[in-house]
Amino acid sequence: MIDRKLAGVRCRTVQHLTTREGLLQRNTCGTICYEIDNLDRRLVLVEWDNGMNIPVFLEEIEILGQPERLAA
Protein backbone atom coordinates (compact mmCIF):
# COMPACT_ATOMS: atom_id res chain seq x y z
CA MET A 1 0.00 0.00 0.00
CA ILE A 2 1.25 3.50 -0.82
CA ASP A 3 1.63 5.79 2.19
CA ARG A 4 1.79 9.53 1.47
CA LYS A 5 2.08 10.77 5.09
CA LEU A 6 5.65 11.97 4.49
CA ALA A 7 5.02 13.37 0.99
CA GLY A 8 6.73 16.72 0.62
CA VAL A 9 9.12 16.18 3.53
CA ARG A 10 12.81 16.86 2.93
CA CYS A 11 15.40 14.17 3.54
CA ARG A 12 19.06 13.40 2.89
CA THR A 13 21.16 10.29 2.37
CA VAL A 14 23.20 9.08 5.33
CA GLN A 15 25.67 7.12 3.18
CA HIS A 16 26.81 6.76 -0.45
CA LEU A 17 24.20 4.79 -2.41
CA THR A 18 24.79 3.02 -5.71
CA THR A 19 21.54 3.08 -7.73
CA ARG A 20 20.43 2.07 -11.21
CA GLU A 21 20.75 5.72 -12.29
CA GLY A 22 24.17 6.28 -10.73
CA LEU A 23 25.75 7.22 -7.42
CA LEU A 24 23.90 9.21 -4.77
CA GLN A 25 26.55 10.88 -2.64
CA ARG A 26 26.23 11.05 1.14
CA ASN A 27 24.23 14.15 2.21
CA THR A 28 22.34 14.35 -1.11
CA CYS A 29 19.01 16.07 -0.35
CA GLY A 30 15.60 15.38 -1.83
CA THR A 31 11.85 15.45 -1.31
CA ILE A 32 9.85 12.36 -0.36
CA CYS A 33 7.04 11.42 -2.76
CA TYR A 34 5.66 8.36 -0.96
CA GLU A 35 6.49 5.21 1.02
CA ILE A 36 5.61 1.63 0.20
CA ASP A 37 6.11 -1.77 1.88
CA ASN A 38 8.37 -4.12 -0.08
CA LEU A 39 9.04 -7.61 1.28
CA ASP A 40 8.67 -6.47 4.90
CA ARG A 41 10.93 -3.43 4.36
CA ARG A 42 9.94 0.19 3.88
CA LEU A 43 10.87 1.74 0.50
CA VAL A 44 10.72 5.51 0.08
CA LEU A 45 10.47 7.11 -3.37
CA VAL A 46 12.46 10.35 -3.30
CA GLU A 47 12.77 13.09 -5.90
CA TRP A 48 16.43 14.01 -5.41
CA ASP A 49 17.73 17.53 -5.95
CA ASN A 50 20.13 16.20 -8.61
CA GLY A 51 17.16 15.22 -10.81
CA MET A 52 17.00 11.51 -9.99
CA ASN A 53 13.80 9.82 -8.79
CA ILE A 54 15.13 6.84 -6.87
CA PRO A 55 13.53 4.61 -4.23
CA VAL A 56 15.69 4.00 -1.16
CA PHE A 57 15.22 2.12 2.07
CA LEU A 58 14.06 4.15 5.07
CA GLU A 59 17.26 3.37 6.99
CA GLU A 60 19.35 4.94 4.17
CA ILE A 61 17.92 8.43 4.69
CA GLU A 62 17.50 10.99 7.43
CA ILE A 63 14.19 12.86 7.63
CA LEU A 64 14.87 16.61 7.85
CA GLY A 65 11.41 17.84 8.85
CA GLN A 66 7.78 16.96 9.32
CA PRO A 67 4.94 17.19 6.83
CA GLU A 68 3.47 20.68 6.98
CA ARG A 69 0.00 19.34 7.69
CA LEU A 70 1.37 17.66 10.87
CA ALA A 71 3.65 20.48 12.00
CA ALA A 72 2.43 22.56 14.92
Beta strands, then each sheet from edge to edge (+ up, - down):
strand 1: 2-3
strand 2: 10-13
strand 3: 17-19
strand 4: 22-24
strand 5: 29-38
strand 6: 41-48
strand 7: 53-57
strand 8: 61-63
sheet 1: 1+ 5- 2+ 8-
sheet 2: 1+ 5- 6+ 7-
sheet 3: 3+ 4-
end
